[in-house]
């Protein structure tokens, strides 16, 4: 397994900002939880007419802090049992609610992104919830730092052919692992962190 690449201080923010541009024009989206998704939620909360389905209490809280109350997104929490470990809702109720929705686009962060395994997370419960989001979404977008590319984690939630878009960032040229995942994604964005 390749050694982890040190994270650039603005890496997650740059990924989140680039991902937010792909959400323009969408009305109903799904968001997993995680640090990069929370940064994405800050960008999305000002989009008018947006409905967001999430199992993350922190993501829902971030979305509710819009400065423009009339344009604040409608947030649907999935229900399920509350995991203190990740402050998210999981289990069969959460998965059932998500599967009953029809989402235009779903965003995920990940613990690992590597072919042939695709996107993975380090929690079995979170993996189940994320698989439900993948099944309910017309399109999926995975946000991955340089350190997450080329790695696998415990629970796979999206195979490479289920991932429509990958957003990552690099200081200068992408790593070999990033180039690999960027090649197999239908759409890809690699933000150059050295650019002004």
WODAPE-V127921 format. One line per field, one symbol per residue. phi: phi as a letter, one per 20 degrees, with the letter a starting at -180 (. if undefined). A space follows every 50 residues. Layout:
phi=???
This chain:
phi=.fffegffgdffffffffffffegnedccdcfdpgfffffggfffeffme dcdbddffgfffffeffdffdgffddefmoeeefgclcdcnffgfffffe ecdfbcdcebebbbeeemebcecfffgffffffgfeefcccddbfgfefn dccfcfcbfgfedebccbbbenfffgffgffffeffcbccfefefe
